[in-house]
Amino acid sequence: MMFTYYLRKTLRDKAYIFWSLAFPILLMTCFSVTFMGPAKGEVDFKPVKSTMIRIDSGESAFAEEFEGVLKNLADADEVRKSSMGYDHAVIELIETASQEEAEKKILDKELEVLFLVNGKEETISVKVGDGANMTTLMVARSITESYRRNYTIMKDAAMTAPDKIEAVMESITNSVSVMKPKSTYLGDNENSANVYLWYFYSTIVMGMFFNVTAGINTVFDIQGNLSGYGMRTSVSPKKKSKILLSAFLARYVLSCAITFFALTVMNRFFDVPLGNRFPHIILFVLLGNLFAMSLGCVIGLFTKGDENQRDNKATALVMISVFLSGEMIVQLPGLLEKYCPIVNRINPATIMNFAFFRLVNYPTLSGFWMNMIKISLATVVFMAVSIMKLRREKYAAL
């Protein structure tokens, strides 16, 4: 009876349903529209109309090698022989006499990308039209970043292993990664995981973390000095432990059901792979929601304000946590790992994101289990603190 009461009460909470269910699905819809091709591995495209202009004079190995790369990318036969996986040329080279002419062609939409190469300073500037689509931007960025990286390798080889310089130069002119999502490993279903899937996986984690409000609402209902219902609960002849358990379980079951529904939508509707480790995914969902609710209980017990104020504080905390985990900027965890790794170690959203991503995409489960142990330990601590705090509650005026 109490279980169904709390279940109905939670279902009537529009804010909870929005943040835990509707918002993640809306966000995944936006990601699907933005990353529809790359996220699914569908990165086929028409050759990008490009040209190269040198803005320096004199001989330059940097500029000459880059020109060789562009010519190879414009040659369909060379691309087919490479490991890029395309059956057509990546770019279409268009002859232009000057930078001014190239910029005019971009404005007239006769040209999509202009590479400005300074051989002396070993820099490459890229210009595209205002209406450039994502494919154009990704091709231009992939070419320049891959070339810079490979050219640096070539220079290092020239200083450290001169006998291998010829092989390295051949590798540069014949192998440039274009629009290939960063792979983790080749899964059993023959699909390579790519970096764009991180946005979808982290959205699932974000939806789970919004369940902190369910934990806040649970303890708020029990505390007599904070709510009318809590006051009635305090004087009720029913055991407080039974009431608390019913309130917690009702919200926990609903939270898990929402997460499983979101996972189904992500997999079936947005075609995002979940791998074949379904027992582990179930465990991940159960532990993740338990952690979120236990964290919510702690926030509800140790923060001040009414129910809405505590929910708002928890929502702000969740947004900061998921932002730092790479929900909006996928490179952010990598930058934090380089400059401030402690953030990744203690940020729960990052820990959960890595656990989920590794579970779906990695060949071994060691990293997944390590992250799950961290979440489990934190859950035990939060639950223990919450129970001790509630047992010691004294009500000043009922």
N, C-alpha and C positions, 0 to 999 in steps of 0.2 A: 504493500500500500504506500509506504513512504517512498519506496524506490520509484514507483510510477508518478507520484506527486512531483518529485524533484526532476524526473525526466520531462514531464509536461512543462514544468516551470522553466527549464533550460531551453526547451524548444520554443517557448514564447519570447525568449531573449533575442530580439532582432539584431542587436549589436554583436552578440556572440556568434550567431549564425553567419552574419556578414563577414566578420574578420576571419573566422575559422574555415568557412566553406566558400562563400561567394567571392571574396576578394582574391584568394589564391587562384580560383578558376578564371576569373577575369584577367589576372596577371598572366596566367599561362596562355590565354587567348592572345594577349598582346605579344608575348614572346613568339607564339606560333606564327603570327602575321609577320613579325620582324625577321625571325630566323627560320622561316618555314623550310627553305632549301638546306642551309648549312646544318640545322639541327637534325635533319633526317638523313644527312649524308648526300643529299641531292645537290651537288655543286656543279652540275653541267651548265654551260653558258655559251653565248656566242662570243667569238673572239673580240676582245676589246680594242677599239681603234686607238692606236698609240703612236707616239713619235718621240724621238730623243734629240735634244739640242745640247751641244757642248757650249758652255759659257766661259771657257778658258782656251788658251792657245798652247800649241806644243804637244809633244807626245806624252801619253799618260796610259800606263798599263791599267789603271783603275777604270778609265773611260772606255778603253778598247775592249776590255773583258766584259764590261756591262753591255756594250753594243753587241758583242758576240752572244751574250745571254738573250738579249731581245730578239736577235735574228733566229736563234734556236727555238724560242718560244713562238715565233711567227711561222715556223716550218712544221707543218702537220706531221710529216714523216719523223722528224726528230722528236716531237712530242710523243708520238706513238711508241717510239723505241725507248723512251724514258720511263721512269717509275711513277709518273704523275697520274696515270690512269685515264687519260683523255684520248679520244679518237680524232681530235681536231686541234688546230692551232689555238694557243691561249690568247695571243694578241694578233692584231693586224697592223703591221707597220706602214705608216703613211709618210711619204717624203714631204718635208717642209724645209724651206730655205732659211728661215729665221725664227726667233722666238716670237716676234710680233705676228708673223704669219700663222704660227701654231696657235697662239692665243686667240686670233681672229677665227680660226677654224673651230676652236672649242666653243666660242660664243655662237657660231653658226651651226653648232652640233654636227660638224663634219668630223670632229675629233673628240675623243673622250678623255685621254690622258696624255699629259706632256711631262716627260722626264727631263729635268734640267740637271746636267751632270757637270760638276766642277772637278776635273781630274787632278788639279794641283792640290786642292784642299780635301779631295776624296769625299765629296758630299753629293747627295742626290736630292733635289727638291722635286716635288710632285705637284702638278696643277691639274685640277679637274673642273668641269663645268658646275654651275650652281645646281643643276638638276641631276647630278650624278647619282646613280642608284647604288645600292649596297654592294652588288657584284663588282661594279667598276672600282669602288673604293677598296674592296678586299683584294682584288687582283693587283692594283697598284701597290698597296701596302705589302702584300706577300712578296712581290718581286723585289722591291727595294730592301726589305728587311732580310730576306734570304740572301740577297747578293752581298749586303754589308757583312753579314755574319760569315759567309763563305770566303769573302775576300780577306777578312781578318785572319781566317784560318790559313789562307794562302800566304799571307805576309809572315805569319808565325812559322810556317813551314819553310819559307825561304831563309829564315834566320836560324832555325833549329835543325832542319833536315833538308838541305838543298837538293839532295838526290831524289826527293819525292815531290819536288815542286811541279814537275810536268804532269804527274798524275793528279795532283790537287787542282791545277789549272783546268785540266780536262773535266774534272768533276764540277767545277764552277760553271763552265760554259755549257754543260749538258744536263745539269740537275739543279733546278730551282723549284722549291715547294710553292705551289700556287693554290690557294684556297683549300688546302687540305687541313681539316680540323685536327687539332692535336690528339693523337691516338693514345690510348692506354694499353690495350691489348686486343687481339682479335678474339671475340667471344665465340661461344658455341654456335650461335646463330649466324656466324660469319659477318657480323656487323661491327665495325670499329666504333668504339665510343669516342665522342668528340666533345670539345670544350663547350659547345653551345648547349649541350644537355645539362650542364651544371645549373643553368638558369631554371630549368624545369624541376630538377631535383631539389634545389634550394628553396623553391616555392612550396614544395610539399613540406619541407622542414619548417618553413615560416608558418604555414597553416597549423602545424602541430604546436609551435611555440605560442601562438595566439591563445592556446588553451590554458595559458596561465590565468586568464580571467575566470575560467571555471574553478580553479583552485581558490582564487580570491573569493568568489561568490560562495563557495562551500564554507569557508571559515567565517565569512561575514554572517551567514545564516545561523551559525552556532553561537556567536558571541552575543551575549545578552545585552550588553551595554551599547551595542551598535545598531541593532535593528529590532523592530517590533516582533518579527518572527523569532529572532534569537532570544528575546525576552520570554516568549511563550515556550520555546524549547527548553529554556533553563528551568522553568518550573514544571515542565511536563513530567509525569511519572515514568515515561519510557526512558530506557537507558540512553544516556547521551552518546555512548559509543555506537549503539545501533543506529541512532539518528545520523551521526556523523558518517558512518560507513555507508548508509543508504544514500546520503547526499553526494558523497564522493563517488561511489560506484555508478550512480545514475549519470553523472556528468562524464565520468571516465569512459563508460560504454559508448555514450554518444560521441565523445571525442574520437575514439578509435573508429567508430562507424563512419564518421565524416572523413577521416584520413583515408580509410580504405576506398570510400567513394571517390575521393579526389585522385587517388592512385589509378583507379579504374578509368576515370575520365582522361587522365594524362596518357595512359597506355592505349586505350581504345579510340578515343576521339582525336588526340594530338599525335598518336603513333610514336610515342616516346618509349623506348625499350625498358623493360624491368628485369631482364635476365630470366634465369630459371631457378633462382634460389628462393622460392616462395616461403618456405618455413622461416628462413632468416629475415625476409621482409616482414612477415607477421611479427616476429620477435622485435624487430626494429620499431615497428609501429606501436606495439604494446609498451615497450620501454620508453620510447620517445614521448608518448602522451603521458605516461606515468611521471616522467621527469618534469614535463611542463606543468602538470597540475600540482606536483609537490613544490615546485618553485613558486607557483602561484599562492600556495598555502603560506609559505614563508613571507612572501611579499604582503599578503593580506594581514598577517599577524604583526608584522614589524613596521608597517608604514602607517601614516596618519591620514585622516580624511574619511569622507563617506565612501560608499561603494563605488560610485562613478569616478571619484578622484583617484582611488586606488587602482581601478581598471585603467585609467588614463596613464598613470605612472607606469604600470606594467606594460601597456602598449608601447609607450615611448622606449622603454628598456628593450622590448622585443625588436622594435624597428632599428635601434642602434646595433643590436647584436646581429640581426640578419644582414644589415648593410655591411658590417665589417666582415661578414662571412662570404661576401661576393655576390649577393643577390642582384645588385644593380651594376657592379663593376667586377667582372669575373677575375680580373688580374689582381684585385685588392688583397686576397689572402697570400698570393705570392710575394707582393711587395711587403706585407707585414712580416712574412716569414724571413725576408731578407734583412729588414731594418728593425723590426720589433717582434720577434717570434713568440714572446710571452703572450701576446694578444691571441694568437691562434691556439695556444695551449689552454687558455682559460675561457675563451669565448664559446659558450655552449652551442650556438648555431653553427660555428665553424666545425666543431667536433662532430656534430650530427651530420652536417653536409658531407664531410670527408667519409664518415661511416657509410652513408647511403651511396655515395659515388663509388667508393671502393667495393661495396657489396655488389653493385650491379655490373661494374666494369673491370674489376681486377681479378686475376686468375687465382690469387690466394686470399684467405680471409684473415690473415694475421692483423692487418691494419684495422679491419672492421671490428674484430674482437677487442682490440686495445681501446678503441674509441667507445665501444659499448661498456667496457669495464669502467671507464671514467664516468660515463653517464649513470651507470648503475650505482656507483659509490656516492655520487652527488645526490641521487634520488634517495638512497638510504639515509643520508645525513639530513636532507630536507624533511623527510617524513618523520624522522626521530625528533628533530627540533620542533616540528609542528605539533606532534602529539604531546610532547612535554609541555609546550607553551599552553596548549588548550587545557590540559589536565590541571594546570596551576591557575587558570583564569579565575579571578574573583570578581563578582559583580557587585558594584557599589550600590546600585539602586534598581530594583526590578518592580 
